[in-house]
Amino acid sequence: MFLALRESRGYRISFDLRSAASSTFASLGLREKGFTMRVFRFSIPLTVHVGDVNYGGHVGYQIYLSYFQEARIAYLKEFGCTELDIHGYGMIISEANCKYKKELLYRDEIRVKCGIGQLKSKVFIMEYQVEKGDDVCAIGSTTNLCYDYRNRKVTKLPLEFVKAIREYEGLE
């Protein structure tokens, strides 16, 4: 089981109240856009850097995708995987979504939560939540295709990966 995350690297397990998460997703209108309400078990801390901030004085919209990527890389690492090696295959992103709720500023300390909310034969959908303190600043998702880079085609997710994710996330 992958429950023992390394606190020394700044990772922690986050258990949110289902009712709070459900109302957050409903208030942002994300259910209608295909997002599922979830309890995040994995998160990483990040600090907003000067390069993240745009001319408006807040984090640029595109930077959130970088935050999602940092969290995704750390999440996959807990399963012994990388974006280029998920038990012999890589992944590519076919879709990315982000709903912005509150602005982030230079030097803000944030927490990016993530997890896999859906598994299909060739696809996994990762969901993300960016928080500053108790405030939800953004929610998003990426659709990730399992990809065979050698043969340049989409392929099935490795069974070992599927089993580990189902166990960790409590998916059927």
N, C-alpha and C positions, 0 to 999 in steps of 0.2 A: 504494500500500500504506500502511496506517495504523500502521506499526511505530514510526515516530519520534514518540514521545510527549514532551511538554514536561516535562523534569525540573525546570524552574524552578517549575512549578505543583505540584510534589510528586508527579506521576504517575511510575510506573515500570513496566517490563515485568517480570513475575514468572514465571520458569520453575521449576516445582516438579518434583520427581522423581515420575514416574508411580506408582511403587510406594508412595511415602509417601502420595500423595493417594488411591490406591486403598485402602490399609489404613485411612485416616481415614474414608472414606465407608463402608467395610464395618463398621468398629467403631461407627459412629453409626447403622447400620441404614438408611441413606438410599437405597440401591439399591432396597430393597423398597418405598419410598415414592415411587418415580419419579425420584429424583435420579440424574444420571449423573456418573460420575467424570470429572474434566476437569483440564486444565492451564490455569490462569488466566494470561492475557497482560496483563491490565489491573488496576490497583489505584490507590487513592487513600489518602493518610494522613488520619486524623482524630484529634482529641483528645476524650476524654470530658468533657463540660461538666457543671456543677453541675445544670442542668435535666434532664440525662439520668438522674440518680440518683434512685432511689425511697426510700421510708422504710426499706427493708432495707439501705441503704448501697451498693447496687450498681445497675448499669444496669437500668432497667425493661424488661420483655419487649417492649413496644410500640416502644421506641426503636430496636431493631434494624431494624425496617422503615424507619425514617428513615435509618439508615445505608445500607441497601440503596438507597433512593431517591437519596441523594447520589451514590453510586457509579454508579447507572444514568444519572443526569443527566450526569455527567462522561463516561461511556462514550459515550452518544449524541452528545455534543458533539464527540467525536473524529471522528464521521462526518458532521458538519455538521447534526445533527438535534437536536430537543428532544422532550419528551414530547407536545407539542402540534403538532409539525411534523416528521413523518417523511416527507419528500418530498411534502407536501401533505395528509397525514393525521395524526391523533393516535394516542394509545394509551390504553387503559384496562386496569386490572389485574382479572382475573377470579378470581385465586387467589394467595395468599401463604402460604409455609411457612417455618418457622424451627425449627431444632433447636439447642438451647442446650447447650454443652459445658462452658464455664468462665465464671465471672463476670468482669465488668469493673467497675472502680472509677473514681471521680472522678480526673481528670487522666491516666488511662491513655492512652498513645500507641498507637493501633491502625492497622491497615491493612485496608481493605475491598477484597477482590478480587471481580471480577465478569466475566461473559462470557455470551454467548448460546450455550446448549448444544443447542438444538433450534429449527429453523425449520419452520413449516408454512405453508400458503397464507395464513392470516389471523392466525397466532399465532407469537410467539416466546417461548421460555422462557429467562429469565435465571437464572443461578445465582450464588450469592454465598458468600464465605467471609470471616469476620471473624477477624483474627489479632492477637495481642499478642505481639510477639517471635516465637518459634517455636511458640507455643501456638495451636491452633485453638480459638476461643471460641464460634463459631456457624457454621452452614452453613444456607443457605436457597435459596429460589427464588421467582420470581414468574412467573405466566402472563400474558402481555401480549397483548391483542387489538389489532389495527390497527382504528382507529375513525374513521369519517367524522362529525365533529361537526356539520357543516352538515346532513347528512341523517339524523343520529342512528341510524347503523347500523354494524355490523361490516363491514369490507371487506377485500379482499386487500392483503397487504403490497406496497408498491411494488417493482418489479423491481430498481431501482437500489440500494435498501437491501438486498434479499436477496443480490444479487451481492457487494456490499461486505462484508457479514457473512460470507458463505461463504468469501470469500477470506481475510479476516482471521482467522477462527476455524478455518479448515481443514475446514469442513463440506461434506458432499456435497449 
